[in-house]
Amino acid sequence: MSIGKLISWLYSTGMWAVIVHVCLYVPAAYAITYEKERDIKILIDLNRAEAEVTEELAETMVAFLIAEFRKKDPGFSKEAEHFISGIVYNAVMKKASDLKEQLVPIYDKYYTHRDIVKLIDFYRSSVGVKYATVMNPMMQEMMPVAQQWASEISPIIMDRLKKELVKQGKM
């Protein structure tokens, strides 16, 4: 179909009105300015979000694979473990930039460009650098504490639930 015939068809069928309506009134599925996307990527680098996720993923994959190989062969060697670790880390790190691209829309959804700029300023400050450096080790220390706390309050919660269910005749 030639351009002339296409235009003629659009006018004769009224499709031109539909196209104009879609262009003017239907928001784009995902639109972000170049500047905001650039700044989000800077923020991801500064707060180590991509690095933390990829590192955690690689560690989890390595542990899982080694455990699976050990099930099949209890004499699985350290040399083989290092080999697996190298392959997994190499593959994960080569694809890390893909992860950053997938994180951008999430940051865009929750933060304005102004928020992103302020976060960049924070992460470039001395306290922001310290925060990015110590957050992961702190979280690793906090997890056992939170798990212990949860195990201490679980019996209390279960006891209260049981009493309330008995009281309501549901148990």
N, C-alpha and C positions, 0 to 999 in steps of 0.2 A: 504494500500500500504506500503510495506516495504521500509526502507531507501535505500536499493540497487536499488529497482525498481524506486523509486523517483529520485535518481541520474541518473539512466539510462534514464528515461523519460526527465529530464531536459536537458541532453546532446543531445538526439535524436531530440528533438523539438527546440533546440536552446534557450530555456527559460533561461538557465544559463547565456547567454549573457545579456538578459534583466535584470535579477536580479543583475548582476555585475554592469551594467550601472546605475540602480536605486540606488544601494548602494554607488556608487562612485560619481555620478553626480547630483543626485536630492537632494537638501538640505532637511534636516529634517524640519518638520512642526514647531517644537518648540524645541529648544535645549538651555539650559542655564547651566552654571557650578554651582556646589554646592555652591561654595564660593560667586558667584554673587547673587544667590537666597537668601542665608543666609543674605548677606549684604543688599539686597533690603528689606527683612523683618525687619531688624534692622532699616533701614531708615523709613519705614512705621510706625514703633512704635515711632521713634523719632519725626517725623513731624506730628504725630497724624492724618494721612490721614484716616486710618481705623476708628479711634475713632470719627473723625469729621463726616464722612459719615454715620456711624451707628447711631450716636446721632441724626443727622439731619433726617435720615430716620425714626427713632423711633418717634421723635417729630411730623413729618408730618403724620405718620400713626395714632398716638393717636388723634391728632386734627381732622383728617378726620372721624375716627370712632365715636368720641364723637359727632361731628356735625351730623352725620347720625343718631345716637341714639336719639339726641335731636329733630331732625325733627319728629321722630316717637313718642317721649314722651318728651314734653317740661319740665316735672318735673323730668327729669333724674337726679339722685342724685350725689353728690360729691363722695360718697362712691363707686358708680358704676364707676365713672370716674377714681378713684384711682385703682379700680380693673382692668379695661381695660388697664390703663397705665402700671400696673405691669406685666400683661400678655404680652403685646407688647414688653416692654423693655426686659423682660426675654427671649422671643423668639429671638429677634434681637441680643442680646448679646451672646446667645448660638451659633448663626450662624456667629458671627463676624469673626472668624478665616477662614471661607469659603471665606469671602469677601477678606481677606488679600491674600489668595491663588490666587484669580481672579485678584487682582491688580498687582501681580508680573510680569506677561507678559507685562503689559502696561508700567511699569517702565523699564523693559528690552528693550522694543522697542525704547524708547526715550533716554535712558541713557546708556553710556558705564559703565563697572565695575569701571573704574577710576573715572568717574563722581559720581557714587554712593558713593564711598569711600570719595570723597571730600565733598559731601553733608552730609555724616555722621559726618565728622569732623566739618562741619559748625553747624549742629544741636546739637553737643556736646559742642560747644563753648558757652560762656555766651550770646552773641548776638543771636545765634541760638536758645537757650532755650527761650529767651525773644520773639523772632519771633514766635516760635511755640505756646507760651502762649497767645500772644496778637493778633495773626492773625484773629482768629474767631470773637472776639469782634470788631476788627477794620472793618472786612467785614460787620458785622451787622450794624455798624454805617455808612459805606460807601454806602450801598444799598439805603437808602432813599435819600441821597445826589445825587447819580447817577440817581435815578428815577426822582427827581425834575429837575435835569439838562436836562434829556431827555424830560420831559414835556415842558420845556422852549424852547428847540431847535426844537421840533416837528412842531410847527406852521411855523417856518422859513423854514424848509425843505419842508413842504407841500406847502407853498406859492411859493417857487422856482420851485418845481416840476410842479405845476399848470401853472405858467408862461411859463415854457419851453414847456410843452405839448400844450398849446394854441399857442405858437410861431411856433411849428412844425405842427399845424393843427390836432393834435390827441385828442383835447378836445374842 
